């Protein structure tokens, strides 16, 4: 039997966040999904849904959620999505959400509409197998008291890129903010020596890597970070060298495995 959403640990975590409205709202308007997707990395099969933070109900689903997970009907509550998560990954998901909330509170709830959280976990697919997904969440609507009432979650199947969960939460800024906070959560897996190489990246290089992964050109990155294009090219060469990557595709795989995206 499924638990009620308001009793689920994930709901309790968000209820503890002062920026979330406590009064339930039944129906919310459709957010500017096209703009949001433009701010979020997605490669491969993906879907999104709109989450009403006041009551954990879902709406405005992308139709791919049915095909990817083999569902007959669109999930109506957050619990129905959580039921698709691998049972062994649930403790990590709960810890990841708690970590995201704590970091957002530290940054300041006045910036909550310009922060994106992301991490990975396994979900059951239409084939009956559990595959690795990249989860991203961005808040899209506040009420008149600046309390959060709506978010968009986007899930991308990255199983074809990597099977390795980095057990890392990433909090990054979206226009106009450039936040980049990488929080490692204890992993039951041993550390791969290759991943240790990625720790040599500087904070600036990790920031540039996140923009490269989103598909930004060197010119666009230079404008965002107020750096010369030459400097961006130099950073890119250093990133490839430090990660022993021959090309962008190989770099992308390693970036996922280290939780840089």
Residue, then its C-alpha position, 0 to 999 in steps of 0.5 A: x500500500x502506498x503512503x500518503x504524500x504528506x506523510x512521505x519523508x520527501x514531503x516532510x523535508x520540503x515542509x521544513x523549508x521556510x520558502x514553501x507555502x503550507x496552504x494547499x493549492x488545487x490547481x496551478x497555471x502552466x509554467x513557462x516550460x519552454x524557458x525552463x527546459x532551455x536552462x536545464x541540461x537534457x541529452x537523450x530520452x527525457x520527460x518533465x512534469x509540474x509539481x504542486x509543492x503545496x500538496x505534491x500533486x502532478x500536472x502538465x506531464x510530458x507524454x514521454x513519461x508513459x513510454x519511458x516507464x511503461x505507464x498507462x496513465x499519467x502519475x497524479x502524485x509524487x508518490x507514484x513517481x517515487x514508486x518507480x525509484x529503485x528501493x536501494x536508492x530511496x535513502x539517497x534521494x531523501x538525503x539528496x533532497x534534504x541536502x538541496x534544501x539546506x544549501x538553498x536556505x544557506x544561499x538565501x530563499x530570495x534567490x530560490x527561483x534562480x537555483x536548480x538542483x540535480x542528482x542521479x538515481x535509478x528508476x524502473x523503465x518499460x523494459x522492467x529494468x532499473x536504469x540510471x536517470x538524471x533528475x533536475x528540479x527548478x522552482x517556477x512559481x511563488x505566491x504573493x508572500x514569496x512562498x514556493x508553490x510550484x516546481x518543474x522536475x525533469x528526468x533524463x535517462x542517462x543509462x547509455x552514457x553511464x551506469x555509475x551514480x556519483x552520489x552527488x547533489x549539484x546546486x547551480x544557478x540559472x540566469x542571472x545567477x552563476x552558483x555552482x555547489x557540488x555536495x558529495x554524499x556518502x556512497x557505498x561504492x569504492x572510489x574509482x581512480x579515474x574519478x580521483x583525477x576529476x578532483x583536480x579540476x578547479x572550481x572555475x573549470x567545473x563551472x565551465x564544464x557545466x556550461x559545455x555540457x549544456x551545449x553553450x558555445x565558447x563565445x556564449x560562456x565567455x559572455x556569461x562568465x565575463x571572460x575572454x574566448x581565449x581564456x575559455x578555450x584554454x580552460x577547455x583544453x585543461x579540462x580535457x587534459x586533466x580528465x584524460x578525455x579525447x573528446x566532448x563525448x568522453x568528457x560528458x560521460x566522466x562529468x556525469x560519473x563525478x556528479x559535475x552535471 
